[in-house]
Amino acid sequence: MLKTLCAVLILIGTCQAGTHANTKALKTDLFTNKSYDYKIRPIDDQSEAMEITVDLHLLAINEVSESAETLKTTAFLNLFWNDAFLKWDKDTTDITVAFWPQEDVWKPDIALKNSNVDYKDLGAPSLNVQNTAEGFVTWMPFHVFESTCTIDITNFPFDYQTCYLKFQAWSYRKSEVIMLGGSNGIEMSEYEPNSGWEVTATGWEIQEDSDDSAISFKLQLKRKPLYFMLSVILPIITLAILNLCVFLLPCTSGEKASYAITVFLSFAVFLTIVSSQLPKNSESVSLISVFLIIQTICSTLITVLALTLLRMSSFDDTVAIPRCLVFFVRCMKCKSYKKGSSVAPIRGAKMSDESSTAYVECSWKEVVNFLDTLLFVIFTCILVGSALGCFLQAFLNSKP
């Protein structure tokens, strides 16, 4: 009990909390007696520039829109500067820290330079600023920032994006106000992770080549591709495999043409879905779009070839088979076909030497079956090559 009582007495002795009367008197002295004017820069020598330290506390990434090329974040700024006219002797007033309405003190008119919406003042009149006896003022305006962001979709969905939040003091030049980044730059201790994006790096920089007083905060974002891979890429690969199965269907089934057209329409639907999520510009084209276009073209060719094979399968023996087809069939299958009549010789009948050296013509059914096999192999190679070329290149080139 004795130790606890001593500790309480020590805390009471070291605590310096002013009364209501002291705080009221301090406000009257600063804002009335000394005629504080929030419209004038609070520095004795008006030819010097005021230094303002700016930190960005990121709370959440609300949305990254590829089609609109915008970044929407929830954050607040921590601005810190020294006000030469908001100082007092803390020993006489017992007040070390005071809070004033932000509309009553000078503050830099900072706004988001690359905003995607109309200009809005930071903060709210109901919020206060913190003022110490030494004249240091801290202002923390909370805001939902929606900024423009150049989106590079080449490696979509394995892409990294670098977005900037550019803040500028509109009424002041560098000769009047200098904005500096704090030790942390972007503080993320209260950041809520986003389900679609991961923050991989942050930083800040001052625009040295401009007379404007501005600071840029950099956010490097990495897309989390799992959702897009499961909802788009995997179905596309599945459809591409099903598209090859057109050549496995026999022409006599009657479903070859309808099957090919159905897969073609499915590719068209997925191409529309992917295109709606990407920026409508010609500066960068995503590799996933290239893959979709290749598969759409292949699906178109497969549909045309399926109709052609159906037509060929309906030919009878009265329609002559082109010699080039016969040649390719013989070369690929390494089988000799006897020329002459396709009717089998009568058992026991002797064939002449001339007829023994002849070859039998192949039928249209054999030609169609051969073309089915050949086209299946060709389009399988195209699928594997385009998939490796697009997705593997997008993954390897996705590093920032």
SULHUMO-V38684 format. One record per residue. N is the residue number from 0. RES is the residue in one small letter. PSI is psi in degrees with one decimal (none if undefined). OMEGA is omega in degrees with one decimal (none if undefined). Layout:
BEGIN
N_RES_PSI_OMEGA ; N_RES_PSI_OMEGA
END
This chain:
BEGIN
0_m_-40.1_-178.9 ; 1_l_-40.9_178.7 ; 2_k_-39.2_179.7 ; 3_t_-41.4_179.5 ; 4_l_-38.9_178.5 ; 5_c_-39.8_179.0 ; 6_a_-41.2_178.9 ; 7_v_-41.5_179.5 ; 8_l_-37.0_178.5 ; 9_i_-43.1_179.5 ; 10_l_-40.8_179.5 ; 11_i_-36.7_-179.1 ; 12_g_-32.8_-177.4 ; 13_t_-12.8_-178.1 ; 14_c_130.0_179.8 ; 15_q_89.8_179.9 ; 16_a_118.2_-179.2 ; 17_g_156.7_178.2 ; 18_t_175.0_178.4 ; 19_h_-39.3_-179.9 ; 20_a_-40.1_179.3 ; 21_n_-42.2_179.5 ; 22_t_-40.4_178.9 ; 23_k_-40.2_178.5 ; 24_a_-38.2_178.4 ; 25_l_-42.0_178.6 ; 26_k_-41.8_179.4 ; 27_t_-40.0_-178.9 ; 28_d_-42.1_-175.8 ; 29_l_-44.6_-170.1 ; 30_f_-19.6_-178.4 ; 31_t_-57.9_-176.2 ; 32_n_-41.1_-178.6 ; 33_k_3.3_174.3 ; 34_s_54.4_179.0 ; 35_y_131.9_-179.1 ; 36_d_114.2_-177.1 ; 37_y_-6.5_-179.3 ; 38_k_-8.2_-178.2 ; 39_i_138.3_179.1 ; 40_r_128.5_-174.7 ; 41_p_69.8_178.2 ; 42_i_140.6_-175.3 ; 43_d_-49.5_179.8 ; 44_d_104.3_-176.4 ; 45_q_-9.3_177.2 ; 46_s_-11.7_178.8 ; 47_e_159.3_179.7 ; 48_a_142.3_175.9 ; 49_m_136.5_177.7 ; 50_e_127.3_-178.8 ; 51_i_122.2_177.6 ; 52_t_129.2_-175.0 ; 53_v_126.7_171.4 ; 54_d_145.4_176.8 ; 55_l_121.4_177.5 ; 56_h_106.2_-178.3 ; 57_l_125.9_180.0 ; 58_l_-39.0_-178.1 ; 59_a_151.1_169.0 ; 60_i_110.0_-174.4 ; 61_n_-43.1_-174.5 ; 62_e_140.4_169.1 ; 63_v_108.9_-175.7 ; 64_s_114.0_178.2 ; 65_e_-37.3_-177.7 ; 66_s_-40.1_179.4 ; 67_a_-11.2_-178.0 ; 68_e_57.5_179.9 ; 69_t_155.1_175.5 ; 70_l_126.4_-179.6 ; 71_k_120.2_-176.7 ; 72_t_156.7_171.3 ; 73_t_123.4_-174.7 ; 74_a_170.8_170.4 ; 75_f_148.3_178.8 ; 76_l_146.3_173.9 ; 77_n_100.0_-177.7 ; 78_l_136.8_-172.7 ; 79_f_125.8_177.5 ; 80_w_172.0_-179.5 ; 81_n_123.2_179.1 ; 82_d_113.5_-175.4 ; 83_a_-17.0_-176.0 ; 84_f_6.7_176.3 ; 85_l_56.7_177.7 ; 86_k_151.9_177.7 ; 87_w_167.8_178.4 ; 88_d_108.6_-176.1 ; 89_k_-19.6_179.7 ; 90_d_-29.5_-177.9 ; 91_t_-25.7_-177.0 ; 92_t_-12.0_-175.0 ; 93_d_26.0_178.5 ; 94_i_121.4_178.9 ; 95_t_-31.4_-178.3 ; 96_v_135.3_177.1 ; 97_a_157.1_179.9 ; 98_f_126.3_-179.1 ; 99_w_150.7_173.5 ; 100_p_137.6_-174.1 ; 101_q_-18.9_177.5 ; 102_e_-10.7_-177.5 ; 103_d_-11.7_-177.1 ; 104_v_162.1_176.2 ; 105_w_140.4_174.0 ; 106_k_149.7_-179.4 ; 107_p_138.7_-179.4 ; 108_d_71.2_-176.7 ; 109_i_137.3_176.9 ; 110_a_162.3_179.1 ; 111_l_115.9_-175.7 ; 112_k_-42.2_-178.2 ; 113_n_42.8_-179.8 ; 114_s_146.1_178.7 ; 115_n_-4.1_-179.8 ; 116_v_-179.3_-179.9 ; 117_d_156.6_-179.7 ; 118_y_133.2_178.0 ; 119_k_139.8_175.3 ; 120_d_144.5_176.3 ; 121_l_148.7_178.1 ; 122_g_-172.4_-179.7 ; 123_a_148.2_-179.5 ; 124_p_-23.5_-178.7 ; 125_s_-12.7_-179.3 ; 126_l_154.0_-179.3 ; 127_n_162.7_170.5 ; 128_v_153.0_179.6 ; 129_q_132.3_-175.2 ; 130_n_124.1_177.1 ; 131_t_166.5_-177.9 ; 132_a_-25.6_179.1 ; 133_e_-4.0_177.4 ; 134_g_5.0_179.2 ; 135_f_130.3_-176.4 ; 136_v_135.2_177.5 ; 137_t_126.4_-179.7 ; 138_w_127.4_-176.6 ; 139_m_80.2_178.7 ; 140_p_129.8_178.4 ; 141_f_140.0_-175.6 ; 142_h_157.5_170.0 ; 143_v_110.5_-174.2 ; 144_f_132.1_174.5 ; 145_e_104.0_-173.5 ; 146_s_156.4_174.0 ; 147_t_149.3_-176.9 ; 148_c_122.1_178.7 ; 149_t_117.2_-175.8 ; 150_i_123.5_174.6 ; 151_d_111.9_-172.2 ; 152_i_13.5_-175.6 ; 153_t_-44.8_-175.6 ; 154_n_18.3_178.1 ; 155_f_133.7_5.1 ; 156_p_19.7_178.7 ; 157_f_41.3_-168.9 ; 158_d_156.8_169.5 ; 159_y_141.8_177.5 ; 160_q_139.0_177.2 ; 161_t_116.0_-178.5 ; 162_c_153.1_-176.8 ; 163_y_142.9_169.0 ; 164_l_106.2_-174.0 ; 165_k_117.3_179.9 ; 166_f_139.4_-177.0 ; 167_q_140.8_171.6 ; 168_a_106.2_-168.3 ; 169_w_-34.5_-172.9 ; 170_s_-3.1_-173.0 ; 171_y_147.4_174.0 ; 172_r_177.7_178.3 ; 173_k_-25.9_178.1 ; 174_s_-12.7_-179.2 ; 175_e_-40.6_-179.5 ; 176_v_128.8_176.6 ; 177_i_121.2_178.0 ; 178_m_130.0_-179.1 ; 179_l_146.4_176.0 ; 180_g_144.8_178.9 ; 181_g_-176.7_-179.0 ; 182_s_-29.9_-178.2 ; 183_n_-28.1_-176.2 ; 184_g_-88.0_175.0 ; 185_i_116.1_179.8 ; 186_e_130.2_-175.7 ; 187_m_25.3_-179.6 ; 188_s_-26.2_179.5 ; 189_e_19.1_-176.1 ; 190_y_133.9_174.7 ; 191_e_120.5_-176.5 ; 192_p_145.7_178.2 ; 193_n_143.0_-176.8 ; 194_s_-20.4_-176.7 ; 195_g_-18.6_-175.6 ; 196_w_148.9_177.3 ; 197_e_130.9_178.3 ; 198_v_115.5_-176.3 ; 199_t_-26.4_-178.7 ; 200_a_151.1_177.7 ; 201_t_165.6_177.7 ; 202_g_178.2_177.6 ; 203_w_158.0_179.2 ; 204_e_150.9_177.8 ; 205_i_137.7_178.3 ; 206_q_97.1_-176.5 ; 207_e_-26.4_-175.1 ; 208_d_16.9_-178.5 ; 209_s_149.8_176.8 ; 210_d_-10.1_179.6 ; 211_d_148.8_176.5 ; 212_s_101.6_-173.6 ; 213_a_155.9_177.1 ; 214_i_141.5_-178.7 ; 215_s_131.3_174.5 ; 216_f_128.9_-175.6 ; 217_k_134.1_174.2 ; 218_l_121.1_175.2 ; 219_q_119.7_-172.6 ; 220_l_141.9_175.2 ; 221_k_127.7_-179.9 ; 222_r_139.9_172.5 ; 223_k_108.1_-167.4 ; 224_p_-1.7_-171.3 ; 225_l_-45.9_-177.6 ; 226_y_-45.9_-178.6 ; 227_f_-34.8_178.8 ; 228_m_-39.7_-178.2 ; 229_l_-33.9_-173.8 ; 230_s_-20.5_-176.3 ; 231_v_-56.0_-173.0 ; 232_i_-46.1_179.9 ; 233_l_-44.9_174.6 ; 234_p_-33.9_179.0 ; 235_i_-44.2_177.5 ; 236_i_-40.2_178.9 ; 237_t_-43.6_178.0 ; 238_l_-37.2_178.9 ; 239_a_-37.8_176.9 ; 240_i_-42.5_178.0 ; 241_l_-30.7_179.4 ; 242_n_-33.1_178.6 ; 243_l_-25.5_-177.4 ; 244_c_-5.5_174.6 ; 245_v_-37.9_-177.4 ; 246_f_-6.5_175.7 ; 247_l_-16.0_179.1 ; 248_l_131.0_175.8 ; 249_p_149.4_-178.6 ; 250_c_-26.0_-178.4 ; 251_t_-11.1_-179.0 ; 252_s_-26.9_179.9 ; 253_g_4.3_-177.6 ; 254_e_4.1_-174.1 ; 255_k_-46.9_-177.1 ; 256_a_-46.3_-178.8 ; 257_s_-36.4_178.3 ; 258_y_-45.5_-179.2 ; 259_a_-41.2_-179.5 ; 260_i_-36.9_178.8 ; 261_t_-43.6_177.8 ; 262_v_-37.6_177.9 ; 263_f_-43.5_178.5 ; 264_l_-34.4_177.6 ; 265_s_-41.2_176.2 ; 266_f_-39.5_178.9 ; 267_a_-37.8_179.0 ; 268_v_-45.6_-179.8 ; 269_f_-33.8_175.9 ; 270_l_-36.8_177.0 ; 271_t_-40.5_-179.9 ; 272_i_-46.6_-178.9 ; 273_v_-40.8_-178.6 ; 274_s_-32.0_-180.0 ; 275_s_-20.1_-178.3 ; 276_q_-5.8_-174.9 ; 277_l_152.5_178.3 ; 278_p_143.3_-179.5 ; 279_k_75.9_177.4 ; 280_n_170.0_-177.3 ; 281_s_7.6_-178.0 ; 282_e_-32.8_178.4 ; 283_s_137.2_179.7 ; 284_v_129.6_-177.9 ; 285_s_146.4_179.0 ; 286_l_-28.0_177.0 ; 287_i_-33.8_176.1 ; 288_s_-38.0_176.8 ; 289_v_-42.5_178.8 ; 290_f_-42.1_179.1 ; 291_l_-41.0_179.6 ; 292_i_-41.8_178.1 ; 293_i_-43.9_-179.2 ; 294_q_-32.2_176.5 ; 295_t_-41.8_176.8 ; 296_i_-43.9_178.2 ; 297_c_-39.5_178.7 ; 298_s_-36.7_176.2 ; 299_t_-45.1_178.8 ; 300_l_-39.7_179.9 ; 301_i_-39.1_178.3 ; 302_t_-45.1_178.7 ; 303_v_-42.7_-179.7 ; 304_l_-35.6_178.0 ; 305_a_-41.7_176.8 ; 306_l_-37.9_178.5 ; 307_t_-41.6_179.0 ; 308_l_-36.3_176.2 ; 309_l_-41.2_178.7 ; 310_r_-41.4_-179.2 ; 311_m_-34.9_-179.0 ; 312_s_-16.6_-179.8 ; 313_s_-7.1_179.6 ; 314_f_147.2_175.7 ; 315_d_-170.3_-176.1 ; 316_d_-14.1_-179.8 ; 317_t_-17.4_179.4 ; 318_v_122.7_-177.5 ; 319_a_139.7_177.5 ; 320_i_129.8_178.2 ; 321_p_140.9_-177.4 ; 322_r_-29.4_179.5 ; 323_c_-38.3_177.0 ; 324_l_-41.8_177.9 ; 325_v_-41.4_180.0 ; 326_f_-46.7_-179.4 ; 327_f_-38.0_178.2 ; 328_v_-43.8_-179.6 ; 329_r_-38.6_-179.3 ; 330_c_-42.6_-175.7 ; 331_m_-36.0_-178.1 ; 332_k_-8.7_179.4 ; 333_c_46.1_-178.8 ; 334_k_135.7_179.0 ; 335_s_135.7_177.5 ; 336_y_132.7_-178.7 ; 337_k_136.9_177.0 ; 338_k_166.8_177.6 ; 339_g_-147.0_-175.2 ; 340_s_142.5_177.5 ; 341_s_-0.5_179.4 ; 342_v_134.5_-178.3 ; 343_a_143.4_-179.4 ; 344_p_150.8_179.7 ; 345_i_136.4_-177.9 ; 346_r_134.1_178.3 ; 347_g_-15.4_-178.2 ; 348_a_142.6_178.8 ; 349_k_134.5_179.3 ; 350_m_141.4_179.0 ; 351_s_166.3_178.8 ; 352_d_-33.7_-179.1 ; 353_e_-41.0_-178.8 ; 354_s_-25.5_-179.0 ; 355_s_-22.1_179.4 ; 356_t_-2.2_-179.1 ; 357_a_168.2_179.9 ; 358_y_147.1_-178.5 ; 359_v_135.7_177.4 ; 360_e_147.6_174.4 ; 361_c_157.8_-177.5 ; 362_s_166.3_177.6 ; 363_w_-33.5_178.9 ; 364_k_-41.6_178.1 ; 365_e_-37.1_178.4 ; 366_v_-44.5_-179.7 ; 367_v_-42.7_178.8 ; 368_n_-39.8_177.4 ; 369_f_-43.1_179.3 ; 370_l_-36.1_175.8 ; 371_d_-46.2_-179.4 ; 372_t_-44.5_-178.9 ; 373_l_-46.1_-179.5 ; 374_l_-34.4_176.6 ; 375_f_-43.6_179.3 ; 376_v_-42.5_-177.9 ; 377_i_-48.7_-177.1 ; 378_f_-24.8_172.4 ; 379_t_-42.1_177.0 ; 380_c_-39.1_177.9 ; 381_i_-41.4_179.1 ; 382_l_-48.0_-179.0 ; 383_v_-43.7_-179.4 ; 384_g_-43.8_179.8 ; 385_s_-37.2_179.2 ; 386_a_-47.4_178.4 ; 387_l_-40.3_-178.7 ; 388_g_-38.4_-176.6 ; 389_c_-56.0_-173.4 ; 390_f_-40.5_178.7 ; 391_l_-39.4_177.3 ; 392_q_-40.4_178.0 ; 393_a_-39.2_-179.1 ; 394_f_-43.1_-178.0 ; 395_l_-31.5_-178.5 ; 396_n_9.8_-174.9 ; 397_s_-6.7_-178.7 ; 398_k_141.3_-177.0 ; 399_p_none_none
END
